[in-house]
Amino acid sequence: MSEKTILVWFRNDLRVRDNEILLEAVRKADKILPVYCFDPYYFQKNPSGNAKTGSLRARFLIESVADLRANLRKLGADLIIQTGNPAEILPGLAEQYDVNEVYHHREVAHEETDISEQVEASLWKIKLNLKHFIGHTLYHKEDLPFPIKDIPDSFAVFKKKVERDSDVRPCLGAPELISTPQITDSGELPTLRSLGLDEAVDDPRSDTAFIGGETAALNQLEQFFLNNYQPNSNKNARHPSATDHLSKLSPWIALGCISLRQVYWEAVKHQHSANTQQINLLTLNLLWRDYFRFMFKKHGQKFISNKISKGGIPLDADSHDELFESWKNGKTGFPLIDAFMHELNATGYINNYGRQVVASFLVNDLKVDWTKGAAYFEEKLIDYSPASNWGNWAFIAGVNDARESRYTIAVKSANELETKSSFIDTWLPLKDIDYEDLSEVL
Ligand SMILES: Cc1cc2nc3c(=O)[nH]c(=O)nc-3n(C[C@H](O)[C@H](O)[C@H](O)COP(=O)(O)OP(=O)(O)OC[C@H]3O[C@@H](n4cnc5c(N)ncnc54)[C@H](O)[C@@H]3O)c2cc1C
């Protein structure tokens, strides 16, 4: 009987632990062909002439793929790395290595699903099946207490029912050993320059080094609990700061260097030695991520496009180019907004509160088309994730069906705001802005 070979197409699941497609492929096949494609689609210019993927995120991605290759090599395998359209690359590799089937994780946002469809069609021409796996979420789709079409649009209802009626599955381990066919050319990692991007510059004011890959993700997870979640009995425990509840895991989660389940079960493990409120906040936020993904699965593009005209511009929003330029360059004159935008531009990361404030300011105060803000975040965020980004923006712009759900983090009154930021010289309380109350969820 001839050997069975499965091609594992890695996308936003750049890890060897708790990776269902990898484990399942190892179980089902004699040989595994792991492949990653740097798709030029993601490195082209967006409609406003900016890079779809900024240098900081692209560097993080290159590091993550390099780490995946290193981890696969430790398991006896390798990773084929190519730059090009996966719909052209994958059939070629499949023929070259006598592949019987191709596995990948299903995505939800339209650009990603379009690419899967193209790959599926091109594989079909050579009579190969692209097998879709459901991954990426904390709760497995099959374990939800409702079919996708009946998922409640209200986050509060979704949360209540899921937590009451569903369980998070245990994590899967890494395969012990992976056999690959004899790989003739595993390919080189691209450079930022070869992807058409400028070198990424690290800002000395950033307090987190975002280094891509599963190895760094596990380290970040461990450090988070070590630093912030000391047992109350430990007299040496550091007093938690205002931002200690932040895991800053989002860039690794976005690329699947770590799974939501891994984060969740680690939180459960620490629940008795840690601050319960912080643990609850972390797991609540993982659920927000699930919620946006499931909303995309349920509604597709409609989730973010109820008021979008055919041209893609919301019908009731002005373009206001100058205001948009001042917002993105951190030159609005409002120190809080400007500080967050400087931080975003310099580091690729701002916390959730900062994102809500600057997004709300652009939409409600400057009255600029929210899709421009979302596209700008797409370029700049190191943790860009389509469902989380576009879902959150649409939420703030009030265009999706989830209107009953409201944000947890209250916009604080001006005198409660942090008083200084290394991202702006003068730091004054924000005045005269009539924010909608984004608070009050649960
Ligand atoms: C306008 C706007 C755009 C956003 N764009 C993105 C994005 O592109 N990618 C992204 O990962 N998050 C996005 N978020 C959500 C959130 O701001 C970030 O996930 C969070 O700030 C990451 O920091 P953390 O890892 O310390 O989060 P923690 O507070 O430690 O939360 C743990 C994890 O939960 C998830 N999470 C937390 N809050 C949210 C949320 N509101 N929605 C969805 N998932 C959440 C993230 O994966 C995060 O790593 C956006 C929020 C807003 C308001």
The ligand as an SDF file (V2000), in Angstrom:
LIG
                    3D

 53 58  0  0  0  0  0  0  0  0999 V2000
  -11.1010   49.6360   17.7570 C   0  0  0  0  0  0  0  0  0  0  0  0
  -10.5110   48.3640   18.2820 C   0  0  0  0  0  0  0  0  0  0  0  0
   -9.7400   47.5630   17.4370 C   0  0  0  0  0  0  0  0  0  0  0  0
   -9.2040   46.3550   17.9170 C   0  0  0  0  0  0  0  0  0  0  0  0
   -8.4450   45.5870   17.0730 N   0  0  0  0  0  0  0  0  0  0  0  0
   -7.9450   44.4080   17.5130 C   0  0  0  0  0  0  0  0  0  0  0  0
   -7.1740   43.5770   16.6640 C   0  0  0  0  0  0  0  0  0  0  0  0
   -6.9640   43.8620   15.4850 O   0  0  0  0  0  0  0  0  0  0  0  0
   -6.6510   42.4240   17.1820 N   0  0  0  0  0  0  0  0  0  0  0  0
   -6.8820   42.0420   18.4760 C   0  0  0  0  0  0  0  0  0  0  0  0
   -6.3750   40.9910   18.9010 O   0  0  0  0  0  0  0  0  0  0  0  0
   -7.6410   42.7990   19.2850 N   0  0  0  0  0  0  0  0  0  0  0  0
   -8.1640   43.9630   18.8510 C   0  0  0  0  0  0  0  0  0  0  0  0
   -8.9160   44.7340   19.7000 N   0  0  0  0  0  0  0  0  0  0  0  0
   -9.2750   44.1960   21.0090 C   0  0  0  0  0  0  0  0  0  0  0  0
   -8.3460   44.5580   22.1780 C   0  0  0  0  0  0  0  0  0  0  0  0
   -8.1140   45.9300   22.2140 O   0  0  0  0  0  0  0  0  0  0  0  0
   -7.0080   43.8260   22.1400 C   0  0  0  0  0  0  0  0  0  0  0  0
   -7.2070   42.4550   21.9260 O   0  0  0  0  0  0  0  0  0  0  0  0
   -6.2850   43.9980   23.4860 C   0  0  0  0  0  0  0  0  0  0  0  0
   -6.0520   45.3550   23.7290 O   0  0  0  0  0  0  0  0  0  0  0  0
   -4.9980   43.2310   23.4620 C   0  0  0  0  0  0  0  0  0  0  0  0
   -4.2840   43.4180   24.6550 O   0  0  0  0  0  0  0  0  0  0  0  0
   -4.0080   42.2090   25.6360 P   0  0  0  0  0  0  0  0  0  0  0  0
   -3.4500   41.0620   24.8820 O   0  0  0  0  0  0  0  0  0  0  0  0
   -3.2060   42.7370   26.7680 O   0  0  0  0  0  0  0  0  0  0  0  0
   -5.4750   41.8450   26.1110 O   0  0  0  0  0  0  0  0  0  0  0  0
   -6.0270   41.1490   27.4380 P   0  0  0  0  0  0  0  0  0  0  0  0
   -6.8710   42.1540   28.1210 O   0  0  0  0  0  0  0  0  0  0  0  0
   -4.9410   40.4980   28.2230 O   0  0  0  0  0  0  0  0  0  0  0  0
   -7.0120   40.0330   26.8340 O   0  0  0  0  0  0  0  0  0  0  0  0
   -6.5820   38.7120   26.4790 C   0  0  0  0  0  0  0  0  0  0  0  0
   -6.8880   38.4640   25.0100 C   0  0  0  0  0  0  0  0  0  0  0  0
   -8.2860   38.5660   24.7530 O   0  0  0  0  0  0  0  0  0  0  0  0
   -8.5180   39.1100   23.4470 C   0  0  0  0  0  0  0  0  0  0  0  0
   -9.2640   40.3740   23.5790 N   0  0  0  0  0  0  0  0  0  0  0  0
   -9.1840   41.2760   24.5720 C   0  0  0  0  0  0  0  0  0  0  0  0
  -10.0920   42.2570   24.4030 N   0  0  0  0  0  0  0  0  0  0  0  0
  -10.7310   41.9940   23.2540 C   0  0  0  0  0  0  0  0  0  0  0  0
  -11.7630   42.6450   22.5120 C   0  0  0  0  0  0  0  0  0  0  0  0
  -12.3520   43.7760   22.9250 N   0  0  0  0  0  0  0  0  0  0  0  0
  -12.1570   42.1040   21.3450 N   0  0  0  0  0  0  0  0  0  0  0  0
  -11.6140   40.9580   20.8780 C   0  0  0  0  0  0  0  0  0  0  0  0
  -10.6400   40.2930   21.5410 N   0  0  0  0  0  0  0  0  0  0  0  0
  -10.2060   40.8010   22.7050 C   0  0  0  0  0  0  0  0  0  0  0  0
   -7.1290   39.3350   22.8260 C   0  0  0  0  0  0  0  0  0  0  0  0
   -6.7800   38.2250   22.0390 O   0  0  0  0  0  0  0  0  0  0  0  0
   -6.2500   39.4470   24.0570 C   0  0  0  0  0  0  0  0  0  0  0  0
   -4.8990   39.1020   23.8070 O   0  0  0  0  0  0  0  0  0  0  0  0
   -9.4690   45.9480   19.2490 C   0  0  0  0  0  0  0  0  0  0  0  0
  -10.2280   46.7670   20.0760 C   0  0  0  0  0  0  0  0  0  0  0  0
  -10.7530   47.9530   19.5970 C   0  0  0  0  0  0  0  0  0  0  0  0
  -11.5660   48.8070   20.5110 C   0  0  0  0  0  0  0  0  0  0  0  0
  1  2  1  0
  2  3  1  0
  2 52  2  0
  3  4  2  0
  4  5  1  0
  4 50  1  0
  5  6  2  0
  6  7  1  0
  6 13  1  0
  7  8  2  0
  7  9  1  0
  9 10  1  0
 10 11  2  0
 10 12  1  0
 12 13  2  0
 13 14  1  0
 14 15  1  0
 14 50  1  0
 15 16  1  0
 16 17  1  0
 16 18  1  0
 18 19  1  0
 18 20  1  0
 20 21  1  0
 20 22  1  0
 22 23  1  0
 23 24  1  0
 24 25  2  0
 24 26  1  0
 24 27  1  0
 27 28  1  0
 28 29  2  0
 28 30  1  0
 28 31  1  0
 31 32  1  0
 32 33  1  0
 33 34  1  0
 33 48  1  0
 34 35  1  0
 35 36  1  0
 35 46  1  0
 36 37  1  0
 36 45  1  0
 37 38  2  0
 38 39  1  0
 39 40  1  0
 39 45  2  0
 40 41  1  0
 40 42  2  0
 42 43  1  0
 43 44  2  0
 44 45  1  0
 46 47  1  0
 46 48  1  0
 48 49  1  0
 50 51  2  0
 51 52  1  0
 52 53  1  0
M  END
$$$$
